[in-house]
Amino acid sequence: MNTKLYVLLAASVLALSACNKSEEAAASADQAQAAATDAAAAAGDAATAAGDAAAAATDAAATATADAAAQAGDAAAAAATDAAAATTDAAADAAQATADAAQNVADKAEAAAEEVKK
């Protein structure tokens, strides 16, 4: 009978220690679940931050592209104006040279006519 009591006592002690361990395991599982929830929330925050950063980068790139296009347009307009001015100057110079050549031919023709009269 004493042996049965000792066996029963030992079984009770083991059962109680197992209960404590399962409570510890449950507490550990709760902590792990809380940590997983926190990690999921942090991952969501990181994804939101990455999306915001991508949107900001896209806006910055669009602004830079628009600025570059405006500068290119301004440069093209300035180049066109300069080319038009150079073309006008060249045309004026060509017209003057033509007039000078015509005057020279007229002078020579007049001189030749004077020679023929003599």
Rosetta silent file (secondary structure, phi, psi, omega in degrees, C-alpha in Angstrom):
SEQUENCE: MNTKLYVLLAASVLALSACNKSEEAAASADQAQAAATDAAAAAGDAATAAGDAAAAATDAAATATADAAAQAGDAAAAAATDAAAATTDAAADAAQATADAAQNVADKAEAAAEEVKK
SCORE:     score description
SCORE:     0.000 S_00000001
   1 L     0.000  -41.007  177.558    0.000    0.000    0.000 S_00000001
   2 H   -61.784  -36.922  179.880    2.825    2.413    0.761 S_00000001
   3 H   -65.088  -40.230  179.191    4.298    1.686   -2.623 S_00000001
   4 H   -64.446  -36.944  178.243    1.014    2.533   -4.278 S_00000001
   5 H   -66.325  -41.222  178.956    0.922    5.830   -2.390 S_00000001
   6 H   -65.337  -41.010  178.530    4.451    6.662   -3.477 S_00000001
   7 H   -64.802  -42.642  178.290    3.624    5.799   -7.072 S_00000001
   8 H   -64.328  -40.758  177.947    0.439    7.883   -6.851 S_00000001
   9 H   -63.806  -44.847  179.697    2.386   10.761   -5.267 S_00000001
  10 H   -63.831  -41.215  178.778    5.069   10.560   -7.965 S_00000001
  11 H   -64.566  -38.866  178.053    2.416   10.495  -10.693 S_00000001
  12 H   -64.352  -43.539  179.202    0.728   13.531   -9.152 S_00000001
  13 H   -62.411  -44.430  178.507    4.017   15.413   -9.000 S_00000001
  14 H   -63.578  -39.964  178.970    4.741   14.549  -12.625 S_00000001
  15 H   -64.491  -42.605  178.375    1.229   15.571  -13.654 S_00000001
  16 H   -65.390  -40.581  179.241    1.556   18.892  -11.842 S_00000001
  17 H   -67.012  -34.257  176.063    4.958   19.535  -13.360 S_00000001
  18 H   -66.786  -37.363  176.992    3.510   18.744  -16.774 S_00000001
  19 H   -62.768  -43.055  178.397    0.706   21.213  -16.106 S_00000001
  20 H   -61.753  -41.239 -179.569    3.252   23.901  -15.255 S_00000001
  21 H   -67.465  -37.564  178.615    5.143   23.126  -18.435 S_00000001
  22 H   -69.884  -31.951  173.907    2.003   23.301  -20.539 S_00000001
  23 H   -66.655  -40.031  176.864    1.186   26.664  -18.942 S_00000001
  24 H   -65.244  -40.109  178.616    4.702   27.815  -19.787 S_00000001
  25 H   -65.046  -39.820  178.126    4.262   26.464  -23.291 S_00000001
  26 H   -64.726  -41.285  177.955    0.939   28.272  -23.593 S_00000001
  27 H   -63.946  -41.487  178.093    2.552   31.482  -22.346 S_00000001
  28 H   -64.397  -39.911  178.145    5.399   31.010  -24.830 S_00000001
  29 H   -64.324  -40.339  177.259    2.887   30.382  -27.609 S_00000001
  30 H   -62.655  -42.351  178.504    1.021   33.558  -26.658 S_00000001
  31 H   -64.446  -40.384  178.877    4.283   35.503  -26.694 S_00000001
  32 H   -64.527  -39.497  178.469    5.193   34.008  -30.066 S_00000001
  33 H   -65.224  -41.448  178.168    1.776   34.945  -31.438 S_00000001
  34 H   -63.632  -41.005  178.716    2.160   38.497  -30.129 S_00000001
  35 H   -65.045  -39.894  178.249    5.632   38.707  -31.674 S_00000001
  36 H   -64.827  -39.514  177.656    4.275   37.406  -34.986 S_00000001
  37 H   -63.499  -43.383  177.901    1.476   39.994  -34.870 S_00000001
  38 H   -62.828  -41.075  179.784    4.013   42.747  -34.167 S_00000001
  39 H   -65.035  -40.053  178.291    6.212   41.504  -37.017 S_00000001
  40 H   -64.402  -40.842  177.971    3.243   41.481  -39.397 S_00000001
  41 H   -64.213  -41.336  178.838    2.342   45.029  -38.365 S_00000001
  42 H   -65.065  -38.971  177.661    5.950   46.133  -38.866 S_00000001
  43 H   -64.549  -39.338  176.585    6.004   44.484  -42.299 S_00000001
  44 H   -63.464  -42.457  177.644    2.797   46.327  -43.200 S_00000001
  45 H   -62.972  -40.794  179.586    4.297   49.612  -42.042 S_00000001
  46 H   -64.947  -39.966  178.320    7.442   48.913  -44.070 S_00000001
  47 H   -64.680  -40.623  177.742    5.359   48.147  -47.158 S_00000001
  48 H   -63.484  -43.557  178.857    3.410   51.381  -46.699 S_00000001
  49 H   -63.520  -39.667  178.464    6.638   53.336  -46.284 S_00000001
  50 H   -64.688  -40.573  177.107    8.073   51.699  -49.412 S_00000001
  51 H   -63.176  -42.814  178.184    4.936   52.617  -51.357 S_00000001
  52 H   -62.924  -41.698  179.580    5.133   56.202  -50.134 S_00000001
  53 H   -64.731  -40.187  178.633    8.814   56.376  -51.075 S_00000001
  54 H   -64.579  -40.900  178.566    8.075   54.991  -54.537 S_00000001
  55 H   -64.129  -41.917  178.834    5.303   57.540  -55.036 S_00000001
  56 H   -64.522  -40.491  178.954    7.604   60.352  -53.916 S_00000001
  57 H   -65.207  -39.472  178.349   10.347   59.124  -56.248 S_00000001
  58 H   -64.051  -43.513  178.121    7.879   58.962  -59.135 S_00000001
  59 H   -62.024  -43.045 -179.906    6.699   62.506  -58.414 S_00000001
  60 H   -64.293  -40.841  179.262   10.291   63.736  -58.230 S_00000001
  61 H   -66.082  -40.410  178.864   11.163   62.004  -61.501 S_00000001
  62 H   -64.129  -41.594  178.325    8.098   63.450  -63.215 S_00000001
  63 H   -64.157  -44.205  179.492    8.984   66.937  -61.995 S_00000001
  64 H   -63.590  -39.601  178.759   12.593   66.553  -63.127 S_00000001
  65 H   -65.079  -42.933  178.712   11.444   65.292  -66.528 S_00000001
  66 H   -63.174  -42.093  178.371    9.046   68.204  -66.929 S_00000001
  67 H   -63.085  -43.348  179.906   11.782   70.666  -65.958 S_00000001
  68 H   -64.403  -39.753  178.457   14.220   69.071  -68.402 S_00000001
  69 H   -64.675  -40.513  178.418   11.622   69.165  -71.173 S_00000001
  70 H   -63.871  -42.512  178.670   10.934   72.837  -70.476 S_00000001
  71 H   -65.212  -39.745  178.258   14.644   73.626  -70.570 S_00000001
  72 H   -64.738  -39.771  177.269   15.048   71.670  -73.800 S_00000001
  73 H   -63.335  -43.018  177.871   12.112   73.567  -75.303 S_00000001
  74 H   -62.354  -42.730 -179.882   13.620   76.882  -74.263 S_00000001
  75 H   -65.021  -39.973  178.793   16.987   75.893  -75.725 S_00000001
  76 H   -65.247  -40.743  178.768   15.340   74.794  -78.980 S_00000001
  77 H   -64.316  -41.792  178.764   13.424   78.075  -79.218 S_00000001
  78 H   -64.619  -41.077  179.092   16.605   80.059  -78.605 S_00000001
  79 H   -65.162  -39.621  178.237   18.460   78.013  -81.228 S_00000001
  80 H   -64.266  -41.156  178.072   15.640   78.554  -83.727 S_00000001
  81 H   -63.336  -44.365  178.591   15.712   82.298  -83.071 S_00000001
  82 H   -63.240  -41.041  179.833   19.488   82.374  -83.506 S_00000001
  83 H   -65.601  -40.025  178.443   19.235   80.342  -86.721 S_00000001
  84 H   -64.162  -41.739  178.876   16.552   82.656  -88.090 S_00000001
  85 H   -64.617  -41.798  179.647   18.682   85.695  -87.292 S_00000001
  86 H   -65.650  -39.027  178.039   21.724   84.106  -88.932 S_00000001
  87 H   -64.448  -42.450  178.324   19.657   83.209  -92.014 S_00000001
  88 H   -62.634  -43.790  178.461   18.336   86.759  -92.242 S_00000001
  89 H   -63.072  -42.471 -179.744   21.858   88.167  -91.957 S_00000001
  90 H   -65.087  -39.984  178.582   23.146   85.746  -94.594 S_00000001
  91 H   -65.182  -40.673  178.458   20.295   86.646  -96.954 S_00000001
  92 H   -64.766  -41.673  178.433   20.974   90.354  -96.467 S_00000001
  93 H   -63.944  -41.346  179.225   24.678   89.821  -97.122 S_00000001
  94 H   -64.918  -41.062  178.513   23.901   87.809 -100.269 S_00000001
  95 H   -63.705  -40.561  178.715   21.506   90.499 -101.513 S_00000001
  96 H   -65.610  -41.489  179.146   24.141   93.181 -100.922 S_00000001
  97 H   -64.429  -39.377  177.792   26.772   91.124 -102.734 S_00000001
  98 H   -64.159  -42.983  178.655   24.376   90.628 -105.658 S_00000001
  99 H   -63.741  -41.600  178.682   23.656   94.356 -105.780 S_00000001
 100 H   -63.505  -42.525  179.382   27.373   95.140 -105.671 S_00000001
 101 H   -64.674  -40.959  178.597   28.058   92.646 -108.483 S_00000001
 102 H   -63.444  -40.674  178.223   25.214   94.112 -110.562 S_00000001
 103 H   -64.471  -40.161  179.231   26.594   97.610 -110.007 S_00000001
 104 H   -63.228  -43.954  178.050   30.049   96.422 -111.022 S_00000001
 105 H   -63.907  -41.315  179.289   28.661   94.856 -114.215 S_00000001
 106 H   -63.352  -41.192  178.605   26.715   98.048 -114.935 S_00000001
 107 H   -63.231  -42.035  179.529   29.851  100.132 -114.424 S_00000001
 108 H   -66.489  -39.233  178.259   31.811   97.891 -116.782 S_00000001
 109 H   -64.474  -40.105  178.663   29.031   98.015 -119.356 S_00000001
 110 H   -65.880  -40.392  178.833   28.987  101.800 -119.132 S_00000001
 111 H   -65.428  -39.454  178.843   32.760  101.925 -119.486 S_00000001
 112 H   -65.908  -38.631  178.496   32.582   99.629 -122.515 S_00000001
 113 H   -65.178  -38.465  177.520   29.889  101.829 -124.046 S_00000001
 114 H   -63.604  -39.483  179.774   32.094  104.896 -123.528 S_00000001
 115 H   -65.956  -38.589 -179.393   34.978  103.118 -125.264 S_00000001
 116 H   -67.375  -36.605  179.770   32.766  102.245 -128.213 S_00000001
 117 H   -66.417  -29.295 -174.911   31.688  105.892 -128.571 S_00000001
 118 L   -78.988    0.000    0.000   35.268  107.070 -128.778 S_00000001
